[in-house]
Amino acid sequence: MPYRRDEKLARPWVVPGTPGLEHRIGGLEKDSLTGNISYDAQNHEKMVRTRAEKVRRIADRLAPIEPYFDPEGDVLVTRLGGHLRRHHPGRSRCTTDRPAGRARAPEHIMPLPNDLTDVVARYDRWLIPS
């Protein structure tokens, strides 16, 4: 089965023009095993779930989020998709008697890092400046 997926749920790369492995254009979905065009509802559901699981598994390879400055402050300041340096002015204005913790911005929003929930739980508040 040339369209078989590996342990990462990825299919192997094929050299363009390989006989029998030509790209098939059209159709709602490709069959999960053969790669042929398929309009089957169960196959479509299987493929949607497979792609979702493939994306979810990316989180297993993401680096852990390590807070710095104050590992257990009142406020965790982070940014989604931006540089943490830009937080510095806002960090000093949003703290109470303790400095804010800061964490590097997650590089991925989908999927979010696996440990994000544990890191956020250490703080009373979570601030995400826009």
Phi, psi and omega in degrees: 000103183292345181259012179297143181265151177270192183295339176268006182068018178264151176265153180290152175286141180243137176292125180307136178089002178296123182303134180085349182240027179295147179291135179257122183259138176108169178088156178293320189206159173258149178298140186296335181254316187268335185085000178287156178299134182223136175250012183287129183296319181293323177294319179299315179298318179299318181291322177297314179295323179296315179295321178297318179293322178299316178293318180301322182293341177299324180300332179292340182256000180282146178294145178296151177276121180247110176294148174224171184082298173217106186294344178215052180282185178287321187235132172262124179251123177217173181221139177262112176082018180225181181270136183293334179305328183291349180281340191309311180297318181289332181299318183288336182272344187256006183263160175260237180277350179242146178292158179280147170279155176226150177226151179297151181291131174300133180282342182238132175263332176224106000274154173288153179302144183301326186268006183301318180300317180295320180293313182297326182295342180283349187243155177287323182222155178233120181250126177240093180293148179260000000 
